Amino acid sequence: MTDTFSQSGLSRRTLLATLAGAPVFATTGPSTAQPAGPSWTPQQTQGALKDAKGTKLVLLGTGAGPLPGRSRHMTSHVILSNGAAYVVDCGLGVTDQFAYTGIPFGAVQSIFITHHHPDHNVEYAAFIVVGWVQGLSLSVQAFGPPPLKQMTEHLLHAYKTTIDFWAEDFKMKPLEAIKVQEISAVGPVMQDDNVKVSATIVQHPPVTPSFGYRFDFKDRSIVFSGDTAPSEAVASLAKDADVLVHEAMYVPAVEQYIKDQVARGRPVKVEDFMAHMKADHTPVEDVGRIAQEAGVKKLVLSHLTPAIDSISDDTWRAPAAKYFKGEIIVGKDLMVV
């Protein structure tokens, strides 16, 4: 197996030095404090990673849907283990959010896309191109459902002029290709010296295939549901995992939202809209059931639908807690888990 930790040219000491030298942002409390709002500050995130032992997950974006201008960014995550970083989904904002963590772009080994909706892939190209300028390795790999290979080739072609200008100006090796492995079935995805990754197919019609991922590190297992209706496949994938990051829908707030939209003239029927939402997403009560069935240690509610700040953490947590008796975390942008 390839030693990705060595290939990245980073050591734990180098990573800690980089985090220590990362930009420091103002905060109103200690770096380990839990903020009341929908996000951690960059200083809190950097502080938590600097002092971290073992594998850590950072929730870069915790909001559902392709809606810009909100306090919660679109879905994206990064896992940091042994100096190597693994990005899961690339919703709008992923590049800035990743930079705020203080993790070097050169630490990124792989990018994983769960499915082809814009709140999960719209900033895939920007992350690669801007990341390359900032030191992203030319050996970085991407994994996801078809047509990810074609998409990657077309995106790099679209940015070729920009890439060539930067390569000429800074005497850099051009970003000409990204190694892409398309996934079409349940089973193993990849393995290196840090992690073994596997996938399952989840229910998110009409997007087919749509995946959930499991990352098994030496010290920790982390599972992502992706976008899905309640699924036994997720419960199976997450069996005895340390952390399950599961999308969550608070149905009363979604119903109120669409009723308000219809009253303002949106040309849809409430029952049709809600039928779609229930076919594609998981009510938070069912998230609790799935986590309990899987026997996970920690449940993280993320990809929150609707992603509005007026819903309290207790309101999100209570329906899941009826069924899941372990720790429940309401995800916040830049939170370290």
Beta strands, then each sheet from edge to edge (+ up, - down):
strand 1: 56-61
strand 2: 76-81
strand 3: 84-90
strand 4: 108-112
strand 5: 141-144
strand 6: 179-182
strand 7: 187-191
strand 8: 195-202
strand 9: 210-217
strand 10: 221-224
strand 11: 243-249
strand 12: 298-305
strand 13: 327-330
strand 14: 335-336
sheet 1: 6+ 5+ 4+ 3+ 2- 1+ 14-
sheet 2: 7+ 8- 9+ 10- 11- 12- 13-
end
